[in-house]
């Protein structure tokens, strides 16, 4: 099987890690001929390109394929995609993310190559300007007829597209975004060692959030809740893992509230360190205002931690009230404060919720499981093509 994957950029992010696992597994586990085409990994989020360069498969970087809309650059990227696909001669094209998803499907249609598209997070979503939202809906409707199958990381993504009249139900399949589960079950460094490095003491209850310090990621709601949380339980501490352009603003807000001693910022960390940082936490909080299905939620549960999440995207598919965590209204602060305080005061409850999540999701989110199911979709599409 010869498959070409196209993604806008290979930053340190869930969609990108999902795609890279898929490509690596196809190449190393299934012996497929596989190519990965991407734009440059620009910005403070970090890059997966060094890892991709060591994969053994074909990697092509198109400088013009960038996240922002640039008509001339987008046209050049489209022309380069056509050129590369003519060289690669794939049996099937698998597109990922918004920009690459549109350009890649246009290029594949021109060459008569069947396409599968992954929806890691809807191209149109909460928080977008109305004009951008409608533009992405229109673009997705245009390319829907050329998309043989949609792979969604959560049922919520399927429902969002169907609600806008994009394709039909039988063209969608949900395959959860896989990752390397084993380090979350058995982290490489001990909890005590990592907490000591972060200057957390044994009695501290650490509430951790993993994600870019960007717009719509929701760190501000944790900061708003922190003052009341700490007033009620002085043992609670907050850990922000990741970096981004809002870090200075957050640190300033925390400093002005006299809460600096209660917060730790790790900055950008390698993906390999996430399991040990997760293990150092007691509660995993994810307050994003928009997501597909944030990988941090199953990662937290597989680490044996209870999770708190806003009810956005596919969160409700893993955050089950009274079983694995707390599902809260988006942007809520009072409910967030109460959930943190309840978990912080009850170690038995934290352990029970975390253990249920670990037993329920450890095998579901293995990247090997994901890739095997995706290849079944490829085979179905290619069989339908004759």
N, C-alpha and C positions, 0 to 999 in steps of 0.2 A: 504494500500500500504506500502510495506517494502522496503526502499531505503537506500543504504549505499553510502555516499559521501567519496571520497578520495582526499586529497589535500596535497601538499608537506609540507607546513608550514603555520601557522596561525599568520603571522605578521600583522601590521597595513598597509594594502594595499588594493587596489580596488578589486582585484580578491578574496582576503580572505574575505572582508566584503560582497561581492556579495554572496559567498558560505555560509557564516554564516547566512545571511538574509534568503537565500533559505531554509536552515536547520531549522532555528527557525520558519519560516512561516509554513513549512510542519508540524512541531510538534504542534505548538500552534493554528494555524488557520485551518488546514485541518485534524488534528488528525492522521497523518501518523506515522507509526513506522519508525524512522529515526536514523541513526548512522553517526557519523563523525569520520573519521580516518585521522590522520595527523602526520607529523613529528614534531620535536621540533621547537619552535619559537625562533631561535637564531639570534643574531645580534642587531644592534642599532635601528632597525625599530620599536621596541615595539611588544607587543603580544596581540592577541585576545583570547588566551586560557582562561584567567580568565572569560571572558564573556561567552565563550562556556561552561565552567564548571557549569555555573548557568542556562543553558538552559533547563535542564530536560531530554534531549535526551542522548543517549549513546555516549560518547567521548572516543576514544582510541588514545594514542600517541605512535608512533613507533620511538624510539630514532635513529634507523639506517637509517630512511628515511630522508635524508638531500639533500639540493639543489645541491651540487657538486657531480660529478661522482666519486663514490667509489665502484669498482666492488664487493668487499667482503661485504661491508655494504649494497649495493643495493640487492645482493642476499639474505641476511638475511631479509631485509625489504620485499622482495617478498615472502619469506617463511612465514613471520608473517602475511602478507596480506591474504594469502591463509588460514591460520589458523583462522583468525578473520572472514573471509567471510563464512567459514564453520560453525562457531558458530552463526553468525547473520542470515544466510540463507535469504539474501535479494531477492526480486523479480527482482531488477534492481540495477546496480552499476552506479553511476554518478561520473566520474573522472574530476579533475581540475588540471591545471598547468602541466608543462612538465614532470618532474620526476614522479610524482604520476600518471600522465596520461598514461605513458608507463607501469610502473610497475602494476598499477591497472588494465589496460586492459589485460595484460598477465595473471594476477591472475584470473580475471573474466572469461577469455576464458578457462582456465584450469578447472574451475568449471561449465562451461556451463551457466553462468549468462549473460544476455544481458547488454550492456553498452551504456550509453550516455556520450559524452565527451564535456566539455565546453572549448571553445577557448577564454580566456580572453585577451590573447596576443599571437601571433604566437610563437611557440617554436623556430623557425628559424627566424632571423630578422636582420635588419640593425645593423652594429657595431659588429657582431659576427665574429670571425675568420672563414675563409672559410671551414676549416676542421670541425669545430663544426656545422656550418650551414648545410653542406651536411650530417653530421651524424644525425642531428635531422630530416632532411627531410627523410632520409632512415628509421629511426625508426618510424616516423609517417606513412610512406607507409606500413611498416610491420604490424602495428596494425589497419590500416584503414579498412580492411576486417572484423574485429571483432567489429567495432563501428557502432551501429545501427543508431545513429543520432549524428550530431555535432550541438551544440548550440553556436552561435557566438555573441559576444557583439556588433559587427558591421559588416556590409556587407564587409568591407575591409578585415576582417579576413577570411571570406569565400573565397574571391577572391584570397588572398595570398596562401591558401591551394590548391585551384583548379589550380592555375598557376603552382604548382609543381606536378600536377597530383595525388593529394591525394583525393580519393573517388570521388563521382559524385554529381552534383548540387542538386539532389533531397534529398540527405542525410544531407543537411545543412538547418538550420533555424536561423534567426537573432532574438535575444531577448535582448534588451538593459539591461545593468547592473543596477539593481534597488538599491535604498537606501531610507533612511527615509527623505522624502521630506519636511515634515512640519516644522522642525527647520530652514530650509533655507528660508521658506516663513515668519516665525515668530521667529527670533532668541531669545534665552533666555535672553541675555543681550543687552542693547542698543548699538548702534553704537558709541555714544559719550563716554560711559563708557569704551568700549574696546579700542578706539583710545587714550583716555587719559592714560590708563595703558601702551600703547605702545609708549607714548610720541609723538603722532602725534597731530598737531594743526588743527583747523577747515579748514584753507586754504590749507592744504597739499593735494595733489592728490596722493593717495597711489596705487602703482602698486604691486599687490601681486602674489606670486607664491607658490603653495602648492605641495610638493613632497620631496622625499628623496634626500639628498645631495649626489648623487651617479653619477657614470659614465652614460652617455647617457640621463640624466635628463635635461641637457641644461641650468643650472643656469649661466654658464660662458657667454652665449650670452647676457643675461640681464645685467651682470656686464660690458661687453664690450660696450653695448649701453648706459649705464648709464651716462658716462662722457659727451657725446654730448647732451643727454636729459637734464641733469641738467644745462649745459651751456646755453641752450635755455629756460628752465623753472625751475627756482630755487625752485618752490613749489613742485616738484615731489619727492616722497619718495618711497623706495622699501622695501617690506616685504617678507622675506623668511620663510615659515612655514614648519618645518620638520627638520630632523637631518640626519647625515650620515658621512661617512669617508672623505668627501671632504670639510667639514666645515672649518677646519683650513686653507686650501689652499685658499678658497674663501675669508675668512676674511683677510688673508694676502694680497691678490691682491687688495681688496677694501681699505685696510689701506695704501698700497703703492701708490694708486691713489688719496689719500686724500679725499675719499668719505665716510668714516665711519659714519659721521653724517647723511648721506642720506639712510642708510641701517639699518634694524632691523632683527635680527634672533630670532625666538621664541624657537628654539629647538623642541624636540619631544613633541607633545601635544595630549591629549586624543581626540578621534574621535568626542566626544560630543562638543568640543570647535570649530570645524571647521566652523559650520554655523555662529557663532558670529564673527570669524576672517574674514570670507568671507564678512560679512556685513560691516566690518570696512574698506574694500578696496573700491576703486573707479573703478579699472580696474583689471581684472584677466588675467594674462599672463601664458601661458603654452608652454615652449620652448623645450620640450622633443624631442629627435631625433628618438625615437621609442616608440610606444604605441599601445594598442588595441583600446579602446576608453576611454580616461582618464576621470574618473568620475568628476574631478574638472571642466571640461568644462560645462556639464549640471548643476552641482552644482552652478557654477558661474552665469549662466543664470537664474536659478530658484531664485537665490538671487537678481536678477535684475541688474546684472553687465554685461557690455560688455566684451567679451573675445577676446584675441589675442592668436593664436596658430599657430605652424608650421603645414604644411599640411602633417601629418603623420597618419597612421592607419585610424581610423574612425573619425578623427577630422572634416572632411568636412561634416559629417552627422549631425552635430549640429552647427558648426561654419559656418554661411552663410554670405558671404560678403555683406555688405550694409543692412543686416537684423539683425544679432546677433553679428557680430564681424569682425575680420580680420584674413584671412587665408594666411599665409606667407610661402615662400620657406624655407625648412629645413636649419638650420644653418645661416640664413640671419641675419645680424646685422643692416644694413642701413634701410631695410624695417621695422625692429622691432622698431628702433628709431623713424621713421616717424609715425608709427601707434600709438605709445605711445604719441608722441607730439600732434598728431591730436586729440586724445581722451582727453588728459589732458587739451586742450584749449577749449573744447566744451562740457559743462555740458549737454546741450539739446541732443546732439548726444549720450552721454553716457546713458542718461535716456531712449532714444528711443530704442536703441539696447538692453538694458537690459530688458525693458518691453516686447518687442517682444519675446525674449528668454524665459522669465518667462511664458507668456501665452501659448507659443507653447509646452514647455517641462515639465511643472509641473506634469501632470498626466502620461506622457509616462514613466517617470523614477521612479515611485513608486515601492518599492520592492514587495508590495502585487500584483501589476500587473505582475511583472516579475515572481513570484513564480506560480501564476495561469497559466501563459502561459507555464512554464516549466513542470508543472504537466500534461498539455494537451499533451506535447511531450512524457512524461512517458507513459501515457495511450495509445497513438498511438503505441509506441514501444511494450508494453505488449500485446496489441490486435494483433499486427502482429506476436507475438511469440505464439499466440494461448492460 
